Amino acid sequence: MTIPIVLDCDPGIDDAVALLLACASPELSLLGVTTVAGNVALTHTTHNARRLLALAGRQDVPVAAGADRPLVRTSPGRAHHVHGEDGVHRAVLPEPTVPPDPRTAVDLLADTVRDAADPVTLVAVGPLTNVALFYAVHPALAARLHRLVVMGGSAGAGNASAAAEFNVWSDPEAAYRVLTDPGLPRAVPTTMIGLDLTATIPLTEADLGVLAAGGPAGQACAAMLAPEAERRRREGGRPEPAVHDAVAVASVLRPGLVRTIPATVTVDCSADAGRGGTLVQPAPKGAPLTAAVGAARRIILDIIVDRVGGYKA
């Protein structure tokens, strides 16, 4: 049996790897893609998602644009220094031949959850604005989700500020609604896969070489990731880009690769330096939220590299 999923994303180079991994994984049935402003503006994230699906030969998957700004405050900033001005470092990708879905992201989520034969897993790898709106507008439908997997937050240091991981920093109020106080008629099992874990699972130079020597999907990913690898080298680090969002997808297609503990997550929505930080604390067994604390790192990387590099549309 396959796992029906919707991917909520803001492509973004690691989102691109995550989306292509979902397409390349027979364990998953990709029912839809929703986009949100985050790494780059909504026009770019939506166009990138559609081009990536064209590359994957999956233009049957609907793509619906979502929120173009955070719930409450204006956007604190984009991540052009990591993803390029267009989100994919001007990688050569095919243009889509079908239009975007006319529905909003929230409507696509509602329709998909309502109509799916089996409960849907929502994998959210961008700012949580669309998910928070879905929870607010359609709480009864949101409560029917089989599971929510979030790439966001951190039990340690951040990457957008000293305290905050980028996705949560981009819209702390939305993250608070989803991670701290969902307010749904049924608690949705939720897994937070934070930066403190995903940053420890970067692609090596050898992995990038395998992608570059692979098929069109692997070559496109290698081209997108190469500028980030070079930026890391220039800044004195190892030229090994993390593919945070792909780790979240891998955790869904192969349960057990990521180890979690029951937890509570409190999102800082203040205007202080800690804004967007996530306080992760242990919770009793059976709590609806779990936080990632460990992973089978090499197995995850092998799955990403082998499947994306070898994918044939």
N, C-alpha and C positions, 0 to 999 in steps of 0.2 A: 504494500500500500504506500502511496505517496503522501507527503505532508503538504496540504494546501497552504500557501503563504501569500501575503501581500508585502511588498517591500516599500517602505517609506524612506526616501533618500534625498540627498542633495549633491549629486555628482559634480565635482569631486573625484580625485584619482582613486582613493580607496573604495568609494562607493561604486566606481566603475568596475573594479575587481570583484566586489561583492555581487553586483548585478550579473556579471558574466559567470561567476561561480554558480549562482542560482540557476541560470540557464543551462549550465553544463552538468547539473546534478540530477540524475534520474530519481533520487529520493524526494525531490521537491516538485510541486506543481505550482508554478508561478501564475497566480490568478490576476494580478494587477500590480502596477507601480504607481505610487503617488509621490509627488515632488514637493519640496519645500525650499525656501530661500535659506541659505546657510553658508556653505563654502564660497559660493558665488550667488548672484541674484537668481530669482526664480526663472526668468527667461532662459538663462543658461542651464540651470539644473534640469529643466523640463526638456529642452532641446537635446542636452547630452543623454538623458535617459532614453529618448526616442532613437537617437543615433546608435546608442549601444545595443538596443534591441534589434535595430536593423542589421548591425554587424553580426548579431547572434542568430539572425534568421527567425526572430520571434516578434514580428510586428503584429501578431495576433494578440499580444498582451496589451491591454489598455493602459495608457499613461494619462493620469489626470493631475493637473497642476493644483497646488494647494496654496498655503499661506505665503505671501510675499514679504511679510514682516512679522516680528514677534507679537505676542498677544497684547502687551502693555506698552513697552518702551520701543523706541526706534532701535534698529539694529546696531549693536555695538561695534560691528566690523565684519569684514569678510576675511577669507584666508587665501588671498591671491598669491602670497609669497610661497605657499605650499602647492597650490593647485593651478596656478596660472590665472590670467585674467578671464579666461573662458571656462575654467574648471578642469580642463583636460590637457593643458599645455599645448593647445593647437594640434593635437593628434589628428591624423587623417582618419576620419570615420565616415561611413556612408550616410547620405541624407535619407531620412525616413520618407517612405512613399505613401504612408497613411497619416491622417491628421491626428492630433491629440484628442483624447476623449473629451467630449463637451462637458462632462460632469466636473464638479469640484472634487478635490481629493476626499473631502468628508463624505460626499454623496457616493463616490466610488467605494469607499470603505463600507458604508452602510449597506449598499446594494450587494456587495460581495459577501459580507458576513450573513446577510439575510438569505441570499440565494444559494450559497454553497451547500453541497450535499453533506460535507463533513465540517466540523468546527475549524476555523481558520487561525493560523498563527500569524501575527503581525510582527514583522521584523523592522524596527525603526532605527535607522542609522544616521539620522540628521537631527537638527533641532526638533523638539517634540511638539511644535505648534500644531501640526495637523492632528496628532494623536490627542492632544488636550481638547481641541475643538470637537473631535469625534466623541470623546467622553462626555463633553458638555451638551452637545446637540442630540446625541443618540445613546444615552446611557444604557438603555435596555439592550440595544444591539451590541454595544461595546462589551457588555457583560457576557455575551455569548462567545467572545473570543476564546479559543482554546488556550492561547498563551500569548504573551507579549515579550519579545526579546529586544532589549535596548542596548545599542552601543552608545554609551555616554556616561558622564560622571567619572569620578575617580575617588578611590579610597586613600589616595596619596596626593602628590603634587599635580597641578594642572598643566595645560599647554597653551591656554589662552591668557591665563594669568597665573600667579603663583598658586592660587587656590582652585581655579576652575578649568575643567575640560571644555573644549570648544563647543560641543553641541549643547551642553547645559548652559554655558556662559551666553550663548546666542539667544536663549529665551528661558531664563530661570523660572518665570511664572508658569510657563507651560510644563516644564520639568517638575515643578512642585505639584501641579495638578495630577500628573501621571505617576510620579514615583513616591510622593509623600502623602498625598490626600486624594486618591482617585475618585472617591465618592460615587461608586457604582453600586447597583443593587446586588451584584455578586462580585466578589474579589477575583480579578483575573490573575492567574499565576504569571508573575513577572520576573524576568531575569535581567539584572543590570550587569553588562559586561563592560567594565570600566577601563579607562586609559591606563591605570596602574597595571592591568594585565596585558592589554593589547600592545602596549609599547614594548613589551618584552618578547614580541613575536614578529620581528622584522624579517623581510625578505633579504637573503644574503645576496652577494654578488653572483654566486653560482646560480641561485634561484632566478635572478633577473636574466642571466644568460640562457637558462632553459626556456623562459618565456619568450625571449627574443628569437630563439631558434624554433619556436613552435608555429602553430597556425595563425590565422589572422587575428583571433582574439588575444592570443598570447603576445604577438608582436605589438598590437595596439597598447596592451597594458605595459609592456616594457618601455614603449615610447613615452607613455604618460608618466611613468615612474622615474625615468632616467633623470629629468631635471631635479626632482626632489632628492634623489641619491647624490647628485652632484652638489646641491646646496648643502647637504649634510657634510659632504667631504670638505667643502670650502670653509665651513664653520668649525672644522677640526674634529668632526665625529666620523663614525664609520658610514660608508655610503650604502646604508641598509634601510630603505624606507619601510615604515610600518604600514600594514594594510588593515587598519583597525576594524573596518566594517566587514571585511571578508571573514574575520574571525567570528563575528556574530552569526553569519550565514553558515559557516562550517559547524558551529555549535548546534544548529538546528538540524542539519542533514545527518549528523553523526552524534547522537546523544552520548554523553559520557566523556567527550573530548575536553570539556570545560568543567572544572570542579567548582561547586558553589556552596555557600552556607546561607541559612536563613538570616535575613537582615532587615533593618529599617534604614531608609535613606531620607535625610532631611536636606532639602535644597535651600540654600541661602538666597533669599530674594531681597536682601537689603541693598542699599546704595553704597555700601562700604567696600573696602578692598576685597572682602571675602565673597562678594556677589557671584553667584553661579557655582560656588563650592558645594560639595556633597558630603555630608557627614554620614558615614556608613557605620552602623553599630550592629552587633549580633542581636538576633531575635530568637524567640523560642522556636523549636521544631514545629513545622506546620505553618509558619508564617507565609503569606501569599507572595512575598518578594524574596528573591535570593540574589546574592551578589557573587560574582566570579572571584575566586581566590587562587586558582591554579589551572593549568592546561597542559595537554599533551602537545607541546609546542612543535616538535618536528613533524608529527603526524599531521597537524593542522596545515603547516606549510606545504607538505607533500601533496595534500589534497588540493590546496589552492593552485599550486604550480602545475601539477599533473593534469588537473581537469581544465583549467583555463588555457594552459599551453596546448593541450591536445584537443580542445573543443573544435568541432567541425559543425557548421550550421547546416 
